[in-house]
Amino acid sequence: MSDTHAQTVAFVRDTMLDQKDPPLNQVGAVKWIRENLFSGWLNILLTLASLWVVYAVLSHLLPWALRGVWDASNLTQCREIIAERYGAGTSAACWAVLTERWPQLIFGFYPKELYWRPILAFLIFLAAVAPVLFSAVPRKMLWVSALAPFVLFWLIWGGSLWGPIAAILGFVIGWAILTFAAPKIGTLLAVILAIVVPLFYWLVICGPLSDALASVVPLSLRAVATQKMGGFLLATIIGVSGIVLSLPLGILLALGRQSDMFIINKFSVAFIEIIRGVPLIVWLFTASLLLNYFLPPGTNFDLMLRVIIMVTLFSAAYIAEVVRGGLAALPKGQYEAADALGLDYWKSMRLVILPQALKISIPGIVNTFIGLFKDTTLVVFIGLLDPIGLSSSIRATTDWNGVYWELFVFIGLCFFVFCFSMGRYSLFLEKKLRREHR
Amino acid sequence: MKKTVTLGALTVAAFAAGAAGAATLDDVKARGELKCGVSTGLAGFSAPDANNVWQGFDVAYCRALAAAVLGDPNKVAFTQTTGQTRFTALASGEIDVLARNTTWTFSRDVDLKFEFIGVNYYDGQGFIAPKSLGVASAKELDGATVCIQTGTTTELNLADFFRANNISYEPVPIETNAEAQQQYLAGACDVYTTDASGLAATRATFENPADHVILPEIISKEPLGPLVRHGDNEWGDIARWTLNALIAAEEYGVTSANIAELSSAPTNNPEINRLLGTEGELGAMLGLDNEWAKRAIMAGGNYGEIFEKNIGEATPIGLSRGLNAQWTEGGLLYSPPFR
C-alpha cells in the first residue's frame, strides 16, 4: 500500500461505526404523527379541528358520566347529592336509576327469586351455540344444541317438564318415519307422512299425553307468564328465536325462488315480495291488533309468540334475498358440475352449491340478523316491554320521572355488546372460510 | 324457545278456543286473575316500582275491582297498552277492564261500543310554556309550535281551540309523555299540551320547575274513567259500583283505618251498613258476596285515600282535589245511593 497519507492523516479508523438510531422524527410515534396528522398546513388544520371536536365532546361527556351518582333512591335526592358535591347547576349523571332498576331492564317483571332460571338458560344457550359457531368445539356437543330449545323453553316459561318432552317425541316420530318407512313406501310419501303425523300428534295427542304423564310423575317448575317477561330477556328471546328460525326458512325461500317448479317458485316470490314490501311495524300491528279480530274471542294466542312469528317471517324474506345473491354469484359451472357428478337436487345443494353460496352471503346474513335484533325494540309500540318500553315505565314512576340519558346509555351499551360480537363473529367466519387467496 | 313455543301455544290456542263466550265475571273467577289494561307509564297513574309491583291511581282502581271480585287485590295481571292498542285490547277480550286515563267521549262510548263505568278523574287540557316565552294566555300562542301526543283527544281539542280562536299553530307529533317532556325541554316546541294533571306531573320533574308556567286556560273537558266492553251489563255493573263504592266510602267517612270497626257490626247509618254488607243483600244482586265493597275499600282505601297516596298534594305530582272533590265540598264526585 502507499504511505502518501502517512503524515497528513492522523487517524484512520479500522473498525466499522456502530449503526446509529434513525433521527427521532423518522421513527415510531413521532414519524407516524408527522406523516398522518401533521403532513401539511391543511392536514394540521384538520387535525387541530378534529382534536377540538373530540375535546369538546369528551369534556362534556366525561365529567357528566364520571361525576355520576350511583346511590340515591329518587331523582330529587340524586339532584340534591349532585348539587351538594359539585355545586348547584352542575350536570351529572344519575346512575342510581340503574343501580335500582337494572334487574328490571334485564329481566322485566320476571319474579326475582327465579332470576337463576333465565341466567342458567342463557348459559345453556351459550353452550348450545358454541358447537354451531366454532368447529373446534367437540361435535358431540351438537346434542346439547338439539335439546337446548326444549330445555330453554322449560327453564324460562316453567310448567311441567313433560310438555317439552312430549313435544320432542313428535320430532322423534317424524325422524322414525323418514328413516324406517321411506325405503318401503317411497321418499315423497314418507316426507308427507313425516310432516302430517307429527303435526297430528302435536295438535291432538301431545297435550293430553303430557298432562297424563304430569299427573303420574309431576316434574314441574313454577310457571311464569309471558307478560312477566321484558327487557333484554324479551329482546333476546325474540331476537334469538327469530334468528334461529329465519335462517333455514330464508334458505328454503331462496331455493324456492330459484326453483323451476311453477307453484313453489311463484309462492316464494309472492311471499318474499309481500313480506318485504310492508314495514315491520305494520306486521307487528297486524300480529297484535288484527289477529285478535280473526281469532275466536277468548283465544289465548300468546302475543310474544305472534311477534316471534312475524319477526321470523320478516327476516326470512330478507335472508332469502341475501342468499339468492349468493346463489346468483356462483358460476353456472358449479351447478353443472354437481349435476354431472350424478347428485340429486338436495345433495347437489347441500354438498356443492349452498356451502359456497352461504359463504358469500355471510356478511349480508349477519347484517340482517343484527338488524333483526335491534328491530325487537319496535315491539314497544304494541305494548310489549322491551328495554325501551321499560325505560318509559321506569320514567313513569314518581321517583324517576325525568331520567332519560342514563337509561338510554345503558340500553345502547347492551345492544352494542350483542351486535358488535355478532359482527366480529362474522369477520372471524369470513377469515376462516377464505379459500381463494391462501 | 324454538319450535316448542309455536306448537305448545298452538295447542293451547286450540283448547282455549272452546272455552270462549262465557260471561266476563265467570271468566275472571275461573281464571283467578283480573286482566286490567293500564297506561305504559304516566306518573302517578300507573307505573311499576323497583319490586315489579304496579302502583298508581288507575292501578288502585284495578286492585279494588280484583279485591271485590276475587278477594285479593294482588290477583291482577296488568297489561300495558298504548294510545293505539288500548281499545283493540279491550274489544278483543285481551283485558277485562281498561283503566288507562281514557277520556269518556260520545264516539268512544257509542261508536267503539264500550261502556264507561264512571269518572275517576275529572281532567281538562292545558298548556305549559317556558316563562321566557312571555305568554300569559293560550290565546297569545299564534304561530307557536305545540308538542302533542298522537292518537288522543288532546290532538282534536287543540285543533278545535285554535280554530275557534282563529289563530294558527304548528303541531309537533310525539308518541309518549316522556318523549314530550324531552322535546319540550330541548326546545323542539314552544308549548306542550296535555291533560292538566299530566302537566303538573311533568313540571314536577323539571330541574327548575319555576321556569315554566301552566297557562290558565283549560280548553277541554276530559272526564277520565275506566271502561268495559258493551254487551256484558253484569260485569259493567260490578265495575261501576266498585268505583262508586270507593267514592261513596269517602263521602260517608269510611276509611281503611276505620273500616274494620264499621263493618264489624251495623252502625246507625244505614247507607254505610248497606255499603259494607252488614245490612241488605246488595252483593248478591251483583253476583258477589256481601263483603265485596268492604274488600274493594280495604284494597287501597277510599277514593280520597287513593288520590292522596298517588297524585295528591303530598306527592311530587302535587295535584289538588279541585273538580275531584266530593260534591259536598264543591267538587263533581257524586256517587248514586247504595240502596
Interface residues (C-beta under 8 A of the other chain):
Chain A: L75 T76 R79 E100 R101 Q104 F109 P111 K112 P149 F150 L152 F153 I156 G163 P164 A167 G170 W202 L203 C206 G207 A225 Q227 I237 V240 S241 V244 L245 F285 S288 L289 N292 Y293 L295 P296 P297 G298 T299 N300 F301 D302 L305 I308 I309 V380 F381 I382 G383 L385 G389 S392 S393 I394 R395 A396 T397 T398 D399 N401 G402 Y404
Chain B: M1 K2 K3 T4 V5 T6 L7 G8 A9 L10 T11 V12 A13 A14 F15 A16 A17 A19 A20 G21 D27 S39 T40 G41 L42 A43 G44 F45 S46 A47 P48 D49 A50 N51 N52 Q55 A77 F78 T79 Q80 T81 T82 Q84 T85 T88 A89 A91 S92 G93 E94 T176 N177 A178 Q181 Q182 A201 T202 A204 T205 F206 E207 T315 P316 I317
